[in-house]
Amino acid sequence: MAEDLSGRTALVTGASRGLGRAVAAGLASAGATVVGMARDASALAEACDAFGGRALAHDLADVDGIAARVDGLEVDVLVNAAAVMSSPRSKTLDASLAEWRDVRAVDLDAPFALLSALVPGMARRRWGRVINLSACLGRMSGPGTAGGLAPYRVAKAGLNALTRNLAHELALGRRGVLVDATCPGHCRTDMGGPDAPRSIDQGADTAIWLACRASTPSDPAPTGRLWEDRTEVPW
């Protein structure tokens, strides 16, 4: 069953374009009041105007500033969609420490900072949804250990581990908060390129579905899992 998100507030990172924008628009269509967060203030404002949301511009690479930027917000749905890719030649022994830190800041540290700031309120209110947009390249059972793109692969594997760990700490939905990750697949975004096999809407669908799933603390929906096309896949 799907929940009506009317009266709920959702924060979506990377909402200025691509998957983040599509997820934000989908949550707005489901009734949520959407707060979009991204670095590009003008692109974010244009996107938020299109789906009727509020723009909260912030460079997620500024991890230390995240808590202050979201201070005072009561968020029911958090979607960590923003990400940066490492250079194609960034194998583990070739990647610079600066590149490693830059990718980790946006892809892993920023989601952690947002979780730390916003999820305690969800747990107090006994309702929340956290959706982390991962990647097939972060799956330990898939191509995630095949080498190359090391900063990105490892950051996404870390995001998967963070998802599972937090879900268990929140008693797998029995405290009212569902925490899940989704692999959107190779989509036609700025990162994926125009020849990718999947559309942006296809990539965003599972995140929207996860946010709208009905669940109660006494009968929680399956959570702490990795999803692709609304189906659980191995980590």
C-alpha positions, 0 to 999 in steps of 0.5 A: 500500500502507498501512503499519502505524503500530504502533511509530510516534509521531504528533503532531497539533495541534488534536486536541481537536476537529474535523479534528484530533481525527478525524485523531488517532483515525484514526492511533491506529486505524492503530496509532500512539501519538498525542500530541495538542496543543491549547490547551484542556487539558480538551477535549484530555484528553477527546479523548485519552482517547477515542482512547487518546492522550497530551495535550500542552496548548499554545497554538500562538499561543505559537510561541516556546514550542513547541520546549521543549514538544516537547523530547525527543519522537521523532515519526514523523508530524506533522500540523499540523491546528490553524488559526484563521480571520480575520474575514470582513471582513478584506480585505488593506487592512482587516485589522489588523496584530494580526489578521494576526500572530494568524492567521499565528502559528497557521496558519503560524509554529507549523507551522514551529516544529514542523517545525524541532523534529521533522523533523530527527529523522525525517531521521536515522531515515530515516522520517517523514511530515509532513502539513499541513492546508491549505485551498482558499482557499490555492490559487493556482490556485483561489479563493485569490487571489479576495480577502477573508479575507486573513490566513487565505488568505495564511497557508495559501498560505504553508503550501503553499509551506513544504510544497513547499519542505521536500519538495524540501529532503528530496529528495522522499522519498529521505531517508525523509521524505514532506512533503505538504499536503491540502485537507480541503474545507468540513467541518462543523467549528466553523470550517466551520459545521453547513451545510458539505457535507462531514463531518469524517471525509471531511475527515480521510481524506486526511491519515490516508491520507498518514500511512499510505502505504508508501514507501522512500528507494529508491522514494519515494511521490509527495510535495511535493504538494497532495492532496484526496480522495487525488488530487493537485490544483494548488497 
